Each structure stands twice: as C-alpha cells, then as structure tokens.
C-alpha cells in the first residue's frame, strides 16, 4: 500500500505514542525510531497485544532501531536505569540542585553504547518521503538537533510536538536545547507555536511545545487523540473492565469488516 500521509515518532521508547497513532490512522504510515535495542522487543510485544485486542493487524507501523540527530556519525548513547531518560547526551551536573527526586527516578547512566546516528533528511531522501504530516519527537535533550537534521527538508514538516528545557542551568542533560533556542528556530523556519504545556515529571523544568507551519491553514485529517494511560495499562497487563468491553466491540466490528 502507498501511503500519502506520514507520521514520525522519534524516541519511540515503549511504542505507545507511535502505535496509538498508527491504530487511530490506518491510512497513514508511522515510522518510529528508537536507539535502545532492548526497547524494540517491548514495542513488538505491545504491537502484538494491540492487534490481538482490536482483531486486526497494524500494517502501517514501522520501527527502526537507530539513533537520530543532526549529523551522521558514531556517538555514545547513554542508557539510564530508567530507560525513559536514556539519551545521546550526558546528564547535567546540576541535578542535585534542580531535579529533586532524580535519584529515586533512576536518572543515572548504567552503561553507554556506541551507535551510528542518522538524520531525518537522509531517511526521507532514502525512502522518498515528500511530506511529514506530524512529527512527534521525545529524544531527551536532542529534539532540536533532530529538527535541524532535516536541513532544507524542514519545509516538508507540517506540525508536531517536541520537548524543551526552560533553561540551560536547570536542564536534565548537558547541551540540552532551551525554549528560547526553539523559538528562534521556529521563527526562522516559519513555524507557529500553538501551545506549550508543562511536563509533570520534570520538576517544572521542561515543557512540550506544539507547533505548526505558519503558512498553512488547512491540515490533513489526522486523529491525534488517544488515551495514553490505556496503552500503558495494556503494556503492563492491567487493563480495566471498560478497556475490555471497548476492545471486544472493536474486535467484533473488525471481524465482520473482514467477512
């Protein structure tokens, strides 16, 4: 099948965001990128669980075990005890001052591995991708570098979300980009910041930034709404009765759709 719409999920972690978007948008190709090879097994496991519950295959989801940045080179990837905060960047030396509870949250590196980084420009050129309808980035301090790695292909991005630190001093990582740096980048490339929201687990030091191309007023129909907690419950085998009822109905619907 040839897909006309594309979603990218960079920093896929356990696959929840990308798989949810793939399930909600079956006519859209979702390319997900995750550098930690140990998480790929978890993503595949979750994909199978979702397919079993909804009664159909998710054919529009592709996972790539690769690190994404602004340059192609060999880099160290720092794997943390808490895999959600693994990064291409080392942790900041100021965590004691500005990140209360970081030790309990296991924000420390347990090992570093060498990885080859790629850019989204290379990936798009290689795979002949002409547009990115939604770009979801959660790359732990490397989000802005990933956007910069698009080079002149930044023009094919229509909207998306990235994380940003509010200041260098209070950032979780060394060389973490800031909100002001992100604003300057978006202004240069004709992007409008639609909204920002605080990240609950960041001690008030990080935000999500939702953006879109300023020159565009109409966007393709994408379903970007999903219950993040439901997919996490599914991953942890802790589904609730309401989840089971909803999925049973969906499974029956998909069965008769195939018949």
C-alpha positions in Angstrom: 0.0 0.0 0.0 1.2 3.5 -0.9 0.6 6.0 2.0 0.1 9.7 1.2 0.4 10.8 4.8 3.3 10.3 7.2 3.8 10.4 10.9 7.2 10.2 12.5 7.7 9.1 16.2 11.3 9.9 17.1 12.3 8.5 20.5 9.7 5.8 20.5 10.6 4.4 23.9 7.9 1.7 24.6 6.0 2.4 21.4 2.8 3.7 23.0 2.6 7.0 21.0 3.6 5.7 17.6 1.4 2.6 17.9 -1.6 4.6 19.1 -1.2 7.0 16.2 -0.9 4.0 13.8 -4.0 2.4 15.2 -6.0 5.6 15.0 -4.8 6.5 11.5 -4.7 3.3 9.4 -4.3 5.3 6.2 -1.1 6.9 7.4 2.4 5.4 7.6 4.0 5.7 11.0 7.8 5.5 11.1 9.1 5.1 14.6 12.8 5.5 15.7 14.3 4.1 18.9 18.0 3.8 19.7 17.8 1.4 22.6 17.6 -2.1 21.1 16.3 -3.5 24.4 13.1 -1.5 23.9 12.5 -2.8 20.4 11.3 -6.1 22.0 8.8 -4.2 24.2 7.5 -2.3 21.2 6.9 -5.5 19.2 5.2 -7.1 22.2 2.9 -4.1 22.6 2.1 -4.1 18.9 1.0 -7.8 19.1 -1.1 -7.1 22.1 -3.0 -4.3 20.4 -3.5 -6.4 17.3 -4.9 -9.2 19.4 -7.3 -6.9 21.2 -8.6 -5.0 18.2 -8.8 -8.0 15.9 -6.7 -6.7 13.0 -3.0 -6.2 12.0 -1.4 -2.8 12.3 0.3 -2.8 8.9 1.1 0.9 8.8 3.7 0.9 11.6 7.5 0.5 11.0 10.1 0.5 13.8 13.7 1.5 13.2 16.4 0.6 15.7 18.5 3.7 15.1 19.5 7.0 16.8 18.5 10.2 15.1 20.4 13.5 15.4 21.7 16.4 13.2 24.7 14.6 11.9 25.7 11.1 10.7 28.5 9.8 13.0 29.3 7.3 15.7 28.1 8.6 19.1 27.7 7.3 22.6 24.1 6.5 23.7 23.8 6.8 27.5 21.4 4.1 28.8 19.8 5.1 32.1 18.5 2.8 34.9 15.1 4.4 34.0 15.1 3.8 30.2 12.7 6.8 29.6 15.6 9.2 30.2 18.3 7.4 28.1 19.9 9.9 25.7 22.7 10.9 23.3 23.6 13.5 26.0 25.1 13.1 29.4 23.1 14.0 32.4 23.6 17.6 33.8 25.9 18.2 36.7 23.2 20.3 38.4 20.6 17.6 39.1 21.1 17.8 42.9 20.0 21.5 42.7 17.2 21.5 40.3 15.8 17.9 39.9 14.5 16.8 43.4 13.9 13.0 43.4 16.1 12.3 40.4 17.9 9.5 42.3 14.6 7.8 43.1 13.6 8.2 39.5 16.8 6.4 38.5 18.1 9.2 36.4 21.6 7.9 36.2 23.6 6.1 33.4 24.2 2.4 33.8 26.0 1.9 30.5 27.0 3.6 27.3 26.9 2.0 23.9 28.2 3.2 20.5 25.6 3.9 18.0 25.5 5.4 14.5 23.3 8.4 14.2 21.3 9.3 11.1 19.5 12.4 10.1 15.8 12.6 9.1 16.9 14.2 5.8 18.9 11.1 4.9 15.9 8.9 5.9 13.4 10.9 3.9 15.6 11.0 0.8 16.4 7.3 1.0 12.7 6.4 1.4 11.4 9.1 -1.0 9.2 10.7 1.7 7.8 14.0 0.4 5.9 15.2 3.5 5.8 14.7 7.3 2.2 15.4 8.4 3.0 15.1 12.1 6.4 14.9 13.7 6.4 13.6 17.3 9.8 13.9 19.0 10.7 12.9 22.5 14.5 12.4 22.3 15.7 13.5 25.8 17.6 16.7 25.1 18.2 16.1 21.5 14.9 17.2 20.0 16.0 20.4 18.4 19.1 18.7 16.8 16.7 16.2 15.2 14.7 19.1 13.6 18.0 20.7 12.5 19.0 17.4 10.9 16.2 17.8 8.3 18.2 20.6 6.7 16.2 22.1 3.8 13.6 19.4 4.2 12.3 21.2 7.3 9.9 22.6 4.8 8.1 19.2 4.4 7.1 19.2 8.1 3.5 20.5 8.7 3.1 20.2 12.5 4.3 18.3 15.5 5.5 18.4 19.1 8.9 18.5 20.8 10.2 18.7 24.4 12.4 21.6 25.5 14.2 22.7 28.7 13.3 26.1 30.1 16.9 27.0 30.8 20.4 25.6 30.4 21.1 25.8 34.1 18.0 23.7 35.0 18.1 21.2 32.1 18.3 17.5 32.7 21.1 17.0 30.2 24.3 18.7 29.2 23.9 20.7 26.0 20.1 20.5 26.3 18.4 23.0 24.0 16.1 25.6 25.6 12.7 27.1 24.9 14.4 30.4 23.6 16.5 28.4 21.2 13.5 26.5 20.0 11.5 29.8 19.5 14.4 31.2 17.4 14.5 28.1 15.2 10.7 28.1 14.7 10.7 31.8 13.8 13.4 31.3 11.2 11.6 28.4 9.5 8.0 29.9 9.6 6.6 27.8 12.4 4.0 28.9 14.8 3.9 27.7 18.4 0.3 26.7 19.1 0.7 25.9 22.8 3.1 24.7 25.5 2.4 22.5 28.4 4.5 21.6 31.5 5.7 18.1 31.8 4.6 16.8 35.1 7.6 14.6 35.9 10.2 17.4 35.1 10.1 19.3 38.4 8.8 22.3 36.4 11.9 22.4 34.2 10.6 21.1 30.9 7.7 21.7 28.5 6.1 20.2 25.5 5.9 22.6 22.5 3.1 22.0 19.9 3.9 23.7 16.6 2.7 24.0 13.1 3.7 25.6 9.8 2.6 29.2 9.9 1.8 29.4 6.2 -0.7 26.6 6.4 -4.3 27.0 7.5 -5.7 23.6 6.5 -4.2 20.3 7.7 -4.9 16.7 6.6 -7.4 14.9 8.7 -5.3 13.1 11.4 -6.6 11.6 14.7 -4.1 12.7 17.2 -6.2 12.0 20.3 -5.6 8.8 22.3 -5.7 7.6 25.8 -2.1 7.3 26.8 -3.0 5.5 30.1 -4.9 2.8 28.3 -1.9 1.8 26.2 0.3 1.7 29.3 -2.3 -0.4 31.1 -2.3 -2.8 28.1 1.5 -2.9 28.2 1.5 -3.7 31.9 -1.3 -6.3 31.7 -3.5 -4.1 33.9 -6.5 -3.4 31.7 -9.8 -2.4 33.2 -13.3 -3.7 32.5 -14.1 -0.6 30.4 -11.0 -1.4 28.3 -12.0 -5.0 27.8 -15.6 -4.0 26.8 -14.4 -1.4 24.3 -11.9 -3.7 22.7 -14.4 -6.6 22.5 -16.8 -4.4 20.5 -13.9 -3.2 18.3 -12.7 -6.8 17.7 -16.2 -7.9 16.6 -16.5 -4.9 14.3 -13.2 -5.7 12.6 -14.2 -9.3 12.3 -17.3 -8.5 10.4 -15.5 -5.9 8.4 -13.2 -8.7 7.0 -16.1 -11.1 6.2 
